[in-house]
Amino acid sequence: MTSAKTSKLRPTHLILLLTLLTRFLILVLIYLSSYLPSFDSSPNILLPPPPLDASWAEKALWRVTNPLLRWDSFHFAHIAKEGHVFEHEWAFLPGIANIMRLSAQFIRLLFPHSNPELSVRELMVGGALASFLVDVLTPLTLYKLTLRHFPGRPSIALISALLGLLPSSPATLRYAPYTEPFFTFFSYQGMLACANGRYLLASTLFACAGAFRSNGVLLGGFVIWDLVAYPFLQRKSFSIWRAVYATILTALIFTPFIAHQHSAYTLFCSSPPPSSNPNPIWCNKTLPSIYTYVQSKYWNVGFLTYWTPSQIPNFIISIPPLLLLFAFSSYHLVQVIPRLLFPTPTSQLRKQKRHLESNEVPPSPFLSETLTPHAIHALVLSLTLLFASHTQIVLRLAASMPILYWAGAWLLVEEPEFSMSGLWRGRGRAGEKGKLSLRGSREEQVGKGKGVRWGSWWVGWSVVWGSVSVVLWTTFLPPA
């Protein structure tokens, strides 16, 4: 007879099994795609193919390790090996390079080598193994986080975790030594700690995420929301001590980014330059930041600078995750923010509760106020990616926002549809005209066959685009 404890573990076992299975399928697809001609053969210089008389195992190993070296991983490998040597490399925070170096040193302990210098292969494989470790843990963390925000809804937690196995950039999130797997893992862990009221731990984990991507500074919003904004909206009172505590914790989250800037300032700006080689122009800025300087100079990052005809394909492939993030965030915020700003009197709440109970219409779990900071964070980050960044980065970065997978679960569980008035409405009883509603029986509209099952479309797109993107990655084709 199965115990209750074992029964509770079943979803986590399923998630773990499917995590390993999908990871294996990605490796198989990479192996098969490696037989296609590569657009750029430069990885073969640093990771040369085995000799013709090599064994099948050696050749197969090369086919699944050579594609590790693509796009930004060239920069990561060089930084891990030599440090930040070139100016453009300061666009990358040191987290991933440190992970690659430490993992490679661990491999060297297991397999000693006469050459004291770490090889590119060791750095890439070490980083990939570390990525595999967090890849196993991240879906389980998402499951726990979803249970925390959707109490009593284990099916939503399971659906969200399984959707998390279908990211829009499997190669960067579930294969290569890239920043996104670690950023996503530490972001989830910090959000979980925040949801449990452990704000010092949450800030420490958010700081770890910030060591991999500069976007980590936005994670401070979760701490500020919980300690300052939400209590103020609930009680209409302001606690100076909570504000001070939130400020200290937010400063902790900013530490990796500030330390990175300080290292560059010390290197380039602190000592008097020779007359033949003056200080870089960013040293004389009011707020000297090498990060913003190199992003603008080498990557053309800025407001609307990416909005050119040549980038239209990148905007097109970015539409699905951006649209889902915007749709769910706006749906949630339009419903919840007025409720927070203008609380309903207790007597009216009781009347509404009796009305809901009489109509047997349960409140949507996707309108829980605990999701509000996630919706705000997703909206801010998505707008930044759309208007002031390389927009296709959303394919890699969206996975770090659990609300993406909650939105996917929303599509599958509540089957919203987009009305002609431009609002998301539920199947069946759509509520009053012009208002958002996701409840009621479905027979009326489903019977007409007019509804679009957006959840099925989302899953289908995730599978198809995820597979295509793995092939593109292996053959060294965009998107980066």
Buried (B, 14 or more C-beta within 10 A) or exposed (E): EEEEEEEEEEBBEBBBEBBEEBBEEBBEBBBEBBEEEBEEEEBEEBBEEBEEEEEEEEBBBBBBBBBBBBBBBBBBBBBBBEEBEEBBBBBBBBBBBBBBBBBBEEBBEEEEEEEEEBBBBBBBBBBBBBBBEBBBBBBBBBBBBBBBBBEEBBEBBBBBBBBBBBBBBBBBBBBBBBBBBBBBBBBBBBBBBBBEEBBEBBBBBBBBBBBBBBBBBBBBBBBBBBBBBBBBBEEEEEBEEBBEBBBEBBEBBBBBBEBBBEBBBEEBBEEEEEEEEEBBEBBEEEEBBBBBBBBBBBBEBEEEBBEEEEBEEBBEBBEBBBBBBBBBBBBBBBBBBEEBEEEEEEEEEEEEEEEEEEEEBEEBBBBBBBBBBBBBBBBEBBBBBBBBBBBBBBBBBBBBBBBBBBBBBBBBBBBBBEEEEEBBBBBBBBBEEEEBBBBBEEEEBBEEEEBEBBBEEBBEBBEEBBBEBBBBBBBBBEBB
